[in-house]
Amino acid sequence: MGIAFVPIWRIVVSWLRCRQLSALPQWGPHARSPRYRRGFQQVTDDNDSLMTIDHVYSAPNPHVVSSEGIYLWDRDGRRYLDGEACNGGSLLGYDHSIIDAAARNLAKLPAAPSFVETDVRMRLGRRLRKIFEPAGTQSGRVIFDTSGASAIETAVKLAGNYLGDHQVFVLAGAYHGRSMYTSALSSSFRYRQTSSISSYPVVRLPTVSSDAGAESVAHSTSIAVQLISAELWGGTHSPGYRGRRIRPILIVEAFQNVGGGNLLSYNYLRAICKQVQDAGGLVIADETFTGIYRTGPLWSYMPAEIFPDIVVGCKALSNSMAPFSCIWAANHVSHPETAQPGLQSATFASCALTLGIVHAVLDKIDEIGLKGLGEKAMHLQQKFATIGQQLKAECPTIIRSHSAIGAILKLQLNGPQAHRVRHKLLTAENDRLLVSSTGLAPDTILVHPSLLVSDHEIDAMYGLLRVALRNDEL
């Protein structure tokens, strides 16, 4: 029996990876800190039935019992202004009338088998298709799914089915979900380690922010083009295809939410999408967080003047009130002769209750008008730009920079202090404020409330942020 020798460098790399993994939090930012362990103990003492692997923030995490508008109330009666809006998806706030309308939509058909067709489903498909095709430059079809991560998987499945041999490209700072497959796409080493397919061949391209100079954009574009070109005949990431023509699949977020509120350079985005499509590949736009005016335009990719072959929309379509996502694909990808029956199926993707809620949300959007929502997003951008300037002037030692991107306020701090500021906001004496932060960017705070938030409520958020940031300076 022969003896297999392992190169020394492989042993060293494996050892370093184990050391790196053991030094990382078990889950959530700063999980191993004493403060985090105390918070974890509070959670587990109060809950002996539910797992806590889906807790993305360290304690304190409010235990809420009711909601209305942009407010939440916890079981002790404390009120929270929600500047996070269910990870940006609750565009219309906590509107109980949507549930009532959904119930009326279900009066005749509360449920149906997943393999039958219904008027509710077909009508929703037509309504959503109009939203995904606002300019009329492309036509296509839609399919429903249950989450952003599963929708990304369906999108890649559609693209791979159309292309055959392919290579997936993502951007540095990317986040496309926490399922087994989408974890492998993440820029986070910790997220990738949770996936048993973390070695899935993925090529990671540079990310270029919108504030980058022309020289930086040109340099990163050159690197990205070389990386894409190197894989077209089977490169280092796809050795099994060596000598065979493969097609690129590029997944892009024009605005990287989990990546730290990073708005991409439109020139860079346009260049790499052109490179992929000129090579016969497909572009997938991940609009899970950004869709429906969150960043200003209807879809965040639109100002870059690119034309994705597939678009994934999610949170805002159900106002974050039901597990729903929608994948739109252009006709060349979605035609029944190409995307044949049986390629994808999900038992609850066409759940009658979910579809009823989405119809009710779209009815509300129709009342306001898509143009009206866009105007509200731009008004919020102006308000957030002013607030950012004021906070920067009042807290210069803690805030490094600020920006307003549609209905999003981004505060970049001078260090990894986001968790401390968030903690202060959640333990304020009177009203409290929910904001967003992420382990991929521990120096960044994002505020993205409902688009229907009032100026008075925005001013209240500013006051709470001001107190928390000034206290952190002290």
Secondary structure, DSSP 4 states (H G I P E B T S, - for coil): ---PPPPHHHHHHHHHHHHHHHTS-SSSTTTTSHHHHHHHHHHHHH-SSS--TT--SPSP---EEEEEBTEEEETT--EEEESSHHHHT-TT-B-THHHHHHHHHTSS-S---TTS--HHHHHHHHHHHHHH-SS-S--EEEEEESSHHHHHHHHHHHHHHHHSSEEEEEETT----SSHHHHHH-S-HHHHHTSTTTT--EEEEP--BTT--HHHHHHHHHHHHHHHHHTTT--TT-GGGTTS--EEEEEE-SEETTTTSEEBPHHHHHHHHHHHHHTT-EEEEEETTTTTTTTSSSSTTGGGT---SEEEE-GGGGTTSS--EEEEEEHHHH-TTTS-TTS---TTTT-HHHHHHHHHHHHHHHHH-HHHHHHHHHHHHHHHHHHHHHHHHH-TTTEEEEEE-SS-EEEEESSS-HHHHHHHHHT-SSSEEE-EEETTEEEEEEE---TT--HHHHHHHHHHHHHHHHHHH-
